């Protein structure tokens, strides 16, 4: 039983702010952001795209017809467009009157832009523009063909517009601030199936029956990076949810794995519709699985695209559940599609929300304890991201390369801030603020100030302290908590300081929630901290408090140090009600190697009710387990039901693979048809640890050819091979897999394992040839792996990498190239 303890707070040191006081503050406008669409010279109202796709040549011929409004006079009409071959341009007023263009040069391509030259300056007002063009896109629109010997899969075409991909396949205003309606007609082989945003309004077969023209219309405003389609001879699987058609498009033969991977889609949509209070906004929801997708998935409106290799069969779903990917992309239908960021520096409005709502769905699916433990992981991911590249969640000044905004600060850090905001204002107010935000700014691109406005109006509170510190401020606090009892009163001492590298030098304000056991259950208190040092006295407590739980809901993205006797920490680990609190206790005793802490770790590993906490405890046992405890390890593995905890026990057992009973278990797991891929990869590693030389190669060779989820077994086999036998025979094995004729995931795995021979001039030559071929691939993922291999050896690949930097559009590859060449 949990109840809110009635208390009186006495301020001893520092300033205590109350929610009641905040609610009386005058609400003002939020901080201004960047990317105001009214500042854009050209505001496109509608695109009508008519494309004839030519898969054999990986190109297209098209018409782009735009209705737009000029916000200011223009002597040159400028659009975004890269490597577009313009064939014809027609400009008219909104009434249909032609606008003369200069002769003989009516248009030109300049860098990433298209320039159109009217004879006279264009006055502000409405216009129509028609452009006939040809494109062989290097980005934005991807053709995947089974053109290499040894490959046999269907051809497929897909878009990936985020962040600046749209300009590679049609002339546009490729800015997230500019939203418009659009229609899309694509002509493709008659046997193909298509998906796009909006509704399919027409399907017309050509006279010879070989081609079909399919028209899609989206009558809702979107930024161009969300204009999307997929096309190919896919198999279509249908499902439904509350009258909404759910479409799953996959390669022939992938039907079963698709059904397993996407089965949670109806449940996900139901949860988000209920929790946001806003119905699913699109007329259909499709998911297409494609090859060579640059990322895990993309939240195209009503038409998500995912990488085929991200799907998992039923035997792998326990170890590698697919619902997080399904939920993340579905959450974006509200956060990122219905309402999206106006500029990429506010990308957390898309990604932070998707990250947090995925965890909220996970909590609904797996329970509140799972959610609370997951938020600990989210905070930790944010801490790592900040340490690697510190910045504020939203920076008011300065510019970064676009891809730098897509980091753990936006994803995990954004999710952490939303969890804090939910605790700050309360569950009911949080839901109201979200509903108002989505309703007020429906079909708009906004800055963070819009979120602040929605929440301040929903709560009638001044939330500037939250946004200034936690959104526009950089970093997080390190907080030390000391507690003691004076008679029946509880004394709390709070000391906080900004973490190193923090750009926010003021104390962070936050609600400090406390919980402690009482005779009738647990009691709670909520304090407000906004000074570097604060002291609080809670009157009327228990005669003896066994332990104190700090931040039990994991609300505050801070690093905590609870200063207390070890006995209190051990009691908190054994008896605490909060997974967050018990994880904090685990972390506190992990570095204390004595009998009491070892016993506490064993107890947590074997009996804590939360799987994530058991997994962490097993990991901390690694340095403490001895050979005479193997039987206990085997028993614990056998009793465990959670797959990630079972893997943790196997990781400990791996160190004793020379024991006959342990080796027997790993042999069974390696060859067990229903065992998960991660389990089998771990068993492979364990069994290989007792082999050397040719017996090791003979053992590993069949597994280098093994297909598995995420190519994990092959990856493990190649890692073991190159670490233990980096000779010419092993080089031949890896090179054969890295060459064309293998699927992209296989080639990527092999490219990651060529490094031993690139380090030696005598063995590097044939390997360098293979890497150079991959650097020229049209496949973003394959080229990315080749860049990753090449940047470590500038002596071999500098000229190729410098040339690639001139044309590379993949953000991951560009980042690696810039960091390597800039420092090399």
TAPE-V199399 format. One line per field, one symbol per residue. burial: 1 if it has 24 or more other ideal C-beta (glycine too) atoms within 12 Angstrom, else 0. A space follows every 10 residues. Layout:
burial=???
This chain:
burial=0000101010 0001011010 0100000001 1011101001 1111111111 1111100011 1111111111 0001011111 1111010011 1100000010 1000011010 0111111100 0100011111 1111111111 1111110000 0011111111 1111111111 1111111111 1111111110 0111111111 0000000000 0111110101 1111111111 1111111010 1001111111 1001001111 1111111111 1110110101 1111111111 1111111111 1111111111 1110011111 1111111111 1111111111 1111111111 1111111111 1110010111 1111111111 1110110011 1111110000 0111111111 1111111111 1111100011 1111111110 1111111111 1111111110 1111111111 1111111111 1110100011 1111111110 0101001111 1111111100 0111111111 1101111100 1100111111 1111111111 0101000111 1111111111 1111111111 0000001101 1111110111 1111111111 1101100011 0011011001 0111111111 1111111000 0110110011 0000111111 1111111110 0000011011 1011010111 1111111111 1101110001 1111111111 0111111111 1111111100 0011001101 1111101111 1111111111 1110011001 1001100111 1111111001 1000
